[in-house]
């Protein structure tokens, strides 16, 4: 083979390699786009458990704590049997002999439930009373029978629990009730029950809105949720004692204006979404989320400058926590706020010389006075983790049901999910709170 033929063959191979590289580059681009849905500065690591390293079979680090804390007393549940049964046999199943003896007796105390619990059909005669002196008409105070509908309080309570605490979808909730309680009920009937309970809860939901508006500090976050095939937004407003969920077609300032009011003067912890700027232009004190910022800067650690920049920001975040742990005075807080804001301003000024760091530098500088509000004002967290934790349940529901298929379903969810989340936050008995609320609203005029 001559030199010319060798050269031509090499040229062909080079072209084939170029084509292969283009195909591989396109595949890599597709994979990176898919990965960006999970690993990006706006998605917390807790949402990506499937991307974490599998530690199964690995040994723990030397010196790592294992098991219960030192001095912890274990608790074993003591079961007191209400019924005793003896499981015995009269003959051998192999040869049918009746000459048997006990070789071993195993004593077991267990917890079990009935195979099926049939519903109780109750016929109630509710006697409305009228006072002969003042003419007042009323229902006896001991009444627990709803004045309308075919289902009782405990049954409706069960439906709400399956739907909201077990995240059951309507169709499967109906199937469970049929299997477990011999109730031939449709998904539409389940939805009607949930709507009846949500309607009964409207007053408490409105009171919750008022408490959020009057709160001194609110943590706010939002996430997408499809309603009737169209994108809408779930907003969560969390305080020390309340969680409010609203679902709106907008991610704009009009939602903040609706919930917090035109001139909210409290403290708001949030990310850097532009809609929150409306609050700072009013009277609110904004604290921007350091968790979001550090996730953005962590992406830059591939370069030396980016790594140093990220470490400097981590240092400032650590300084915030250490300072707040000292319970400083108001004067000390104000001084530290000015000092740390100036330190951050100098930091961004220095690293602005690196083009690849400019997105994060601009992200910081656009809100330069709102990164250390938690230093200036006592009782504010530097991150928006409280709101992100509060919205996590809704994210799980979104993964299960995909979308709300009616405006009514959306409204039912925001009312009941808000109240259940609030009762849980306050460590209240959710079942009892729901029961008493339904009795007040459904069993009396």
N, C-alpha and C positions, 0 to 999 in steps of 0.2 A: 504494500500500500504506500503510495507516494505522499509527500508532505502536504500537497494540496487536498488530497482526500481526507487526511487526518484532521486538517484544519476545518474542513467542511463538517466532518463528523462531530468535532468539538463544538462547533457553532450550533449544530442541531441540539446537542446535549445541553448547551447553555440556555437555549430558548425553552427547552423542556423544563429545565430547572426554574427559569423565570416564571413560567406558567404555574408550576407547582407552588412557588413562593407566593404568587398572587392568590391562589386558592387558599393556602394556609393563612395568609394575612387576613383574608376575608372571614375565615372561620374564627380566628383569634378575635377579630373585631366583634363578631356576633356573640362570642362567649363573654367578652368584656362588657358588652352592653347588658347581657343577662345578669352577670355578676353585679353590675352597678345597681340593680334593683335591690340588692341585699346589702352590699358593702358600699355605703356612701355616707357622707358626713351627717345626713339628716336622719339616718336609721340607727337607733341604739343597738349595741351589741347583744342585748338581751332578746332582741327580736330574731336573732340569727343563730339559734342554738344548733341548727343543723350544720353550720359552718365551723363549729368549734371542734377541737381535737378530741378524738375518741380515747378516753382514758381507761377503758375496760382492760383489765389484766395488768395494768401498770402499778408499780409500788408507790406508796406515798413518800413524800420527801422526808428526809431524816429530821426528826424533831417535831414533825407535824402532829397536831392534836387529833386524836381519834375518839369516837364514841361520845358518851355523855360527859358533861363537865365534871370535874373532880368534886366529890361530895354529893353528887346528885343521887337522890334516893329513887330507886325504881318503883313503879306502881303497877301492881297486878290486879286486874279487875276481878272482884269476887262476885261470882254468879250464884244467886239463890234461886233454886228451881221451884216453880209453882206446880209442876207436874212431874211424876216419876213413871217411867215405862221400863218394862223388863223385856228384853229381846231374847227369846228362848226358842228351842225346837224340841219336838216330841219324837222325831224319828230321823234316822240317817238318810240323807238324800241319795246315797249310793246303793245301800242294801236294804233300806227301809226297816232296819232294826230299831227297837225301842229301848235297847240297853245303852244308854248314854250317860256320860259324866261330864262335869265341867272341867275342862283342861285349863281354861284361863277366863277370868272375868275382867273385862275392861270397863271402867267407869268413866263416862264422859258427861260433861255439863256444857250444853251448847245454847246459842241464841239462834232462833229460827222464826219464820213468819208463816202465816197460813198460805196455802197454795193460791187461793183467790179470795179477795175480800169483796163480797157483794155489796152494792150500795144499799143504804137504808132509804126506803120510801116513807116520807113523813107527811102526814096530813095535819096541817096546823090551822087553828082557828084564832086569828088575831083580832082581838076585840078592841076596836078604837073606842076610847072613852071620852066623854064630854062632861066637863065640870058644870054642875047646875048653878053654881054661884057666879063664875066669871065667863062661862061659855067656852073655855079652853078645850080644844080637841087634841088628844095625844094618844100615842101608842105606849102600852106598858113598858117600863124601863128594862125589864128582863128579856125582851124580845130579841131573838137572834135569827129570825126567819126573814129573808129578803122580801120586801113588799112586791117586787116584780121578778119575773123570770122563773125558770124551772129548776135552778140549781142552788144548793145551800152554800153557806159561808165556807165550810171546811172543804167542800169539793172545789169551789172556785180558788181557794187558797192552794190546793194541790196543783191545779192547772197552772197557776202563776209560778209556783215553785219549779215545776218541770220546765216551763218555758224560759224562766229567767235565771234560775240558779244552776240548772242542769243544761241550759242552752238548747233545749229541745225545739225542733221545728214543729210546725202545726200538725202535719200529717203523722209524724212519729209520736207526737203527744197523744193524738187520737188513738193510734194503734196500741200504745201502752195502756191507756185507760180501758180499752176493750179487752186486752189480754189479762190485765191485773184485776179489773173490777167489773167485768161483764157488762160494760157500758158501750152500747152501739152509738158512738158519737162521731160526728164528722169533723174534719179540719175547720170547716166554716163555723161550726158551733163552738169549737175551742177559741177561735178568733173572736167570736161574739162575747164569750166569757171574759177574755182579756180586755176587750174594749169596755165592758161594763165596769170592771175593776179600775181601769185607767180613768174612766169618766168620774168614778167615785173619788179618785185621788187628785183631781184637778185643783181643788182648793189648797191641799198641802203642797202641791207642786208650785202654785203661785206664791205661797208663803216662802218656799225655798228660794224662789227667784228674788224675793225681797230681801232675804237674809244675805244672799250673794251680793246684791247691790250695796248693802250697808256694811259689808265686811271691810276690815282694815287692809287685809292682804289677800290677794287672789292669784292663784296659779292657773294659767290659761294655755290650752293647746288645742289643736284641731287636726283632723284626719279625714280623708275622703270616704264616701259611702254612697253607693249607687241607690237611687230611688226611682222606680219605674223606668229603669234603663238610662237615667240621666244622672250625671255626677252631682252630688251634693256634699255637704261638709258636716261632720260631727264636731261640735265644739264642747269642750269640757272646761268648767270653771270650778276649781277646787279651793276650799278654805280649810281651816283647821278642823271644822266640824261639819262641813257640807260639801256635796258634790252635785253639780248641776250639769245635765247633758241636754243640749239642744241641737237639732239637726236642721240646717238651713241650706238653700240653694247657693248661698254666697259664702265666700271666704274673706269678705271685705269688712271694712270698719263699721258698716251698718249693723252687723251682728253685735259688735262690742257696744255700739251706741244703744242698741235695744236692751241688752242685758245689764250693762254697767251704768248706763245713763250718759247724757251729754257732757256732764262735768264731774265724772268720777274722780275723787281726790285721794284715793287710797294707794296702795302699793301693788303693782302688777309684775309678776315674774313670767317671762315669755321668751320665745325665740326672736329672731330678727326679721320675721315676716313683716312686710311694710305696713300692713293694716294696723299694727299696734302703734305706729307713729302717731295716730290720731289721739291716743291717750296721753302721750307725752306733751302734745301741743295743748291739751286741756290742762288738767291739774294733777294728774297721776304721776307717781314716781315709778319708773320702769327699771327692772333688773333684767338684763339680758342673760340668756342661759349659757353658762360656762361649759356645760357638757356638749352642747352643739358646737361651740367654738373649738374645744379641744379635739373633737372628732374631725373638724375641718383641718386643723393644723397637723393632725396626725398623718393625714394623707401626704404631707410634704416631706416626711422624714427620709425619703429616698436620697435627698441631697444633703450635703453637710450643713448648708445654711438653713435649710428647712428643719433639719433635726435640732439644731441649736435654737431656732425660733420656737419650735414646739416645746422644748425643754424649758425655755424662759417663761412661756405661758403657763406651763405646769407649775413652775416655781411660784408664779403670782397666785395661782389658784390655791396652792398649799398655804401661802401666806395669808390669804383670806380666811381660811379655816382656822389657822393657828391664832390669828388676831381675834376673831369672833369668840373663840374658846376662852379668852381671857376676861370676858365680861367688861369691856371698856366703857368709859363714861361717854356722854354725848359729845363733849368737847374733843376727846381723844378720837372718837369715830370720825368727826368732821375733818380733823387734821389728817388722819390716815387715808381718808377718801381722796383728799387733794393730792397727797403724796403718791398714792398708788395710781391714780389717774395720770399724773405727770410721768410716772415711771413707764406706764403703758404707752403714753404718747411718744416718749423718746424711743421706746422699743420698736414701735411701728415705723418711726421716722428712719431708724437705722436700717431695718430690713426692707424698706421700700425700694432700695437699690437693686433688689433681686426680682426680676420680672416674674418668675414662677411663684413668688410669694405674694404678689400684688393682690390676688383675689381675697386672700385672708386679711391682708393689711387693710384693704378697703372695707371689708366686712366689719373689722374692728373700728376703724376711724369713723364710719358712718354713724356709730352709736357710742362714740368715745366717752361720753359722760354717763353712760348707763351700765357699765360693767362692774362698778363697785358700789352700787346703791345698797347692797347687802352689808357693806362696811359702814356706810353712813347711817343707816337705819337699822335698829335692832329687830331681830326676829324674822329676817328675810333670808331665804336660802339662795346660794349663788347659782343653783341649777334649777331647771324646770322639771326635775324628776318626779315631783309629786303629781303634776298634771299628766305626765307621760304614764305613770303607774295607774292613774285613775282612768285613762282612756284605753288602757290595755284590754280590758274586758270587752269593750266595743269592737276592738280589732279582732279579738277571737270570734265574736259573733259574726263579724263580716266574713271571716274565713269559712264559717260554717254555712251561713245562709246565702252569701254572695251579694244579696241586694234586698231592699224592702220592695215589695210588690204592690204597695198601696200607700197613699198618704196617711191613711188611718193607722196602718201598721207602724209607720214611722212615728206618729204621734204617741201611740200606745207605748212604744219602746222608750222614747225620751222621758215620758212621765214616770213609768214604773222603774226603769233602770236608774233614774236619778234618785228616787226615794229609797230603793233597795240598797244602792251604793252608800247613801248617806246614813241609813240605819246601821249598815255594816261598819262604816267608819266610826260611828259612835258606840260600837260594840253593843248594840241593842238586839233584842230577840226579833229577827225579821218576821217570823211567822206570827208572833203576837202583835207586832205593830200593824201588819197587814190585816190581821183578823179584826182588831179593834177599829181600824180605819173603815173597813167594809161594814162592820156592824153600825157604826155611827152614820154612814152615808146611805146604806142600802136598806136598813131595817127600821128606819124612822122617817116621819114625814119631813 
